[in-house]
Amino acid sequence: MNAEIKALEVNNTWIFTDLSQHKTAIGCKWVYKIKHRFDGSIEIYKSRLVAIGYTQIKGQDYLDTYSTVAKLTTIRLLLALVVVNRWYLKKLDVKYTFLHSDLNEEVYMVLPLGMHSYKPGQVCKLQRSLYGLKQASKQWYARLSSFLISHGYNQSTSNYSLFLKHESKSITALPVYVDDIVLSGNDLIEIRNITQLLDNAFKIKDLGDLKFFLGFEVARTPAGINIC
């Protein structure tokens, strides 16, 4: 919980302020989860501060909602291409995903439990997106897609969650499922380069070879890929 609060403060997620007239502050709560590795062992005990987004008012606290979800058909097709062409296959995880995107709307939130402002009665005015907000996924997708496009990646017209980069004999494919990124292609230099760029911009965790994704265990052998 301390690490989560510290990350939120370093990211300038909010500022303390008085509540504006005709505005209502939404609530927030802590959510706890045990994350497991692909083999079932415990990886981390995780805590996350989330906004109670279901109390947001459409047209006032948010306008549109959208979540970037790679189609399973796309993932299966990509795995087949990896096997046939002997491509590299990696997985990346973005740390504190939604905190990297800005908010276009004016949203206020009550102070998290245990936190106090210098002036009684103040609330948090959100400057960055936060987990639980209706528009959080949409804002993250807008930030990530503009970043990838600025570095030479093209958005697939058949699946907006898939980004491709072609250069001479080099090809790199990057499907996105919210904060999980699969990275594949035949150019290891480009894979390392975009991984470093993503880390510089968003702070990512390089999980190495793809072994677990969307509830599937991905086991790669010289004979091919088995999905369980």
C-alpha positions in Angstrom: 0.0 0.0 0.0 2.9 2.4 0.8 4.5 1.6 -2.6 1.1 2.3 -4.3 0.7 5.7 -2.6 4.3 6.6 -3.3 3.8 5.8 -7.0 0.7 7.9 -7.1 2.4 10.9 -5.5 5.5 10.7 -7.7 3.2 10.5 -10.7 1.4 13.7 -9.6 -1.9 11.8 -9.9 -3.8 14.4 -7.8 -3.5 17.7 -6.0 -5.4 18.6 -2.8 -8.0 21.3 -3.4 -11.4 22.6 -2.3 -14.3 21.0 -4.0 -15.7 23.2 -6.8 -19.4 24.2 -6.8 -21.8 21.9 -8.5 -19.2 19.1 -8.4 -19.4 15.8 -6.4 -16.3 13.9 -5.3 -16.3 10.2 -6.1 -15.2 7.6 -3.6 -12.2 5.3 -3.6 -11.2 2.0 -2.0 -8.3 -0.4 -1.7 -8.4 -3.7 -3.7 -6.1 -6.6 -2.7 -5.0 -9.4 -5.0 -2.5 -12.3 -5.0 -0.8 -12.6 -8.3 0.5 -16.0 -9.4 3.3 -17.1 -11.8 2.5 -19.4 -14.7 3.5 -22.4 -12.5 1.0 -21.5 -9.8 3.5 -20.1 -7.2 2.8 -16.7 -5.6 4.6 -13.8 -7.4 3.3 -10.8 -5.3 0.8 -9.7 -2.8 -0.7 -6.7 -4.6 -2.7 -3.7 -3.3 -4.2 -1.1 -5.6 -6.1 2.1 -4.9 -9.1 2.4 -7.2 -11.7 5.1 -7.8 -15.3 4.1 -7.4 -16.1 4.8 -11.0 -19.7 3.6 -11.0 -20.7 6.8 -9.2 -19.3 8.9 -12.1 -21.9 10.9 -14.1 -21.7 10.6 -17.9 -21.3 14.0 -19.6 -19.8 15.5 -16.5 -17.1 13.1 -15.1 -16.5 11.2 -18.4 -17.7 11.1 -22.0 -16.6 7.9 -23.7 -15.4 4.5 -22.5 -13.2 2.0 -24.4 -10.8 -0.8 -23.5 -8.2 -2.1 -25.9 -8.5 -5.9 -26.1 -6.6 -8.0 -28.6 -8.8 -10.6 -30.3 -8.0 -14.2 -29.5 -8.0 -15.0 -33.2 -5.2 -12.5 -33.7 -3.2 -14.0 -30.9 -3.6 -17.6 -32.3 -2.7 -16.4 -35.8 0.4 -14.6 -34.4 1.5 -17.7 -32.6 1.2 -19.7 -35.8 3.4 -17.2 -37.6 5.9 -17.3 -34.8 6.2 -21.1 -35.3 6.4 -21.1 -39.1 8.9 -18.2 -39.3 10.8 -18.9 -36.1 10.2 -15.4 -34.7 11.1 -14.2 -31.3 8.2 -14.1 -28.8 8.3 -11.9 -25.7 5.9 -10.5 -23.1 5.9 -7.1 -21.4 3.9 -5.8 -18.5 3.3 -2.1 -18.0 3.7 -0.9 -14.4 0.9 1.3 -13.0 -0.7 1.3 -16.5 -3.5 3.8 -16.2 -1.5 6.4 -14.2 0.5 7.3 -17.4 -2.5 9.0 -19.1 -3.9 12.4 -18.6 -7.6 13.3 -17.9 -9.6 15.5 -20.1 -12.4 15.9 -17.6 -12.5 17.6 -14.2 -12.8 14.8 -11.7 -12.7 15.0 -7.9 -12.1 12.1 -5.5 -12.3 11.9 -1.7 -9.0 11.4 0.1 -7.9 7.8 0.5 -8.4 6.2 3.9 -5.5 7.2 6.2 -4.5 10.3 4.2 -5.0 13.8 5.4 -4.7 17.2 3.7 -3.2 20.3 5.2 -6.6 22.0 5.1 -9.7 20.2 6.5 -12.5 19.3 4.0 -10.2 19.2 0.9 -10.5 16.6 -1.8 -8.2 15.1 -4.5 -8.5 16.7 -7.9 -7.3 14.0 -10.3 -4.7 15.2 -12.8 -3.9 11.7 -14.1 -6.1 8.7 -14.8 -6.7 6.2 -12.0 -7.8 2.6 -11.9 -11.6 2.4 -11.6 -12.4 5.5 -13.6 -14.8 4.9 -16.5 -12.4 6.6 -19.0 -9.2 5.0 -17.6 -8.7 2.3 -20.3 -9.6 4.7 -23.1 -7.1 7.3 -22.0 -4.3 4.7 -21.6 -5.0 3.3 -25.1 -4.8 6.8 -26.6 -1.5 7.5 -24.9 0.0 4.1 -25.9 -1.2 4.1 -29.5 0.1 7.7 -30.2 3.5 6.6 -28.7 3.8 3.5 -30.9 2.7 5.4 -34.0 5.3 8.1 -33.3 7.9 5.4 -33.4 7.0 3.9 -36.8 4.3 1.4 -35.9 1.1 1.2 -37.9 -2.3 0.2 -36.4 -3.9 -2.8 -38.0 -7.2 -1.9 -39.7 -8.6 -5.4 -38.8 -7.7 -5.2 -35.1 -7.0 -1.8 -33.5 -5.1 -3.5 -30.7 -2.4 -4.8 -33.1 0.5 -2.6 -34.1 2.9 -3.6 -36.9 6.3 -2.2 -38.1 7.8 -3.2 -41.4 11.3 -2.2 -42.4 13.0 -3.9 -45.4 13.2 -7.5 -44.3 12.3 -6.7 -40.7 8.8 -7.2 -39.2 7.6 -6.6 -35.6 4.2 -7.3 -34.3 2.8 -5.9 -31.0 -0.7 -6.9 -29.8 -2.0 -5.2 -26.7 -4.5 -6.5 -24.1 -5.0 -3.5 -21.7 -1.6 -3.5 -19.9 -0.2 -6.8 -21.3 1.9 -6.5 -24.4 3.1 -9.4 -26.6 6.2 -8.6 -28.7 7.2 -10.8 -31.6 9.1 -10.5 -34.9 12.3 -11.5 -36.7 14.4 -8.5 -35.7 15.8 -8.8 -32.2 17.4 -5.3 -32.4 14.0 -3.7 -33.0 12.4 -5.8 -30.2 15.1 -4.6 -27.7 14.8 -1.0 -29.0 11.0 -0.7 -28.6 11.3 -2.5 -25.2 13.8 0.2 -24.0 11.6 3.0 -25.4 8.5 1.7 -23.7 10.5 1.4 -20.4 11.7 4.9 -20.7 8.2 6.2 -21.3 6.1 4.0 -19.1 8.3 1.8 -16.9 7.7 -1.8 -18.0 8.5 -5.2 -16.7 10.2 -7.5 -19.2 8.8 -10.9 -18.5 11.0 -12.7 -21.0 9.7 -15.4 -23.3 5.9 -15.6 -23.5 4.7 -18.3 -21.2 1.4 -17.2 -19.9 -1.3 -15.0 -21.6 -5.0 -14.5 -21.1 -5.3 -17.6 -19.0 -3.4 -19.7 -21.5 -0.1 -21.4 -20.8 2.2 -21.1 -23.9 4.8 -23.8 -24.0 7.3 -23.5 -26.9 9.4 -26.4 -28.0 11.5 -27.0 -31.2 8.5 -28.8 -32.6 6.1 -25.8 -32.1 3.9 -24.1 -29.6 1.4 -25.9 -27.3 -1.4 -23.8 -25.8 -3.1 -25.1 -22.7 
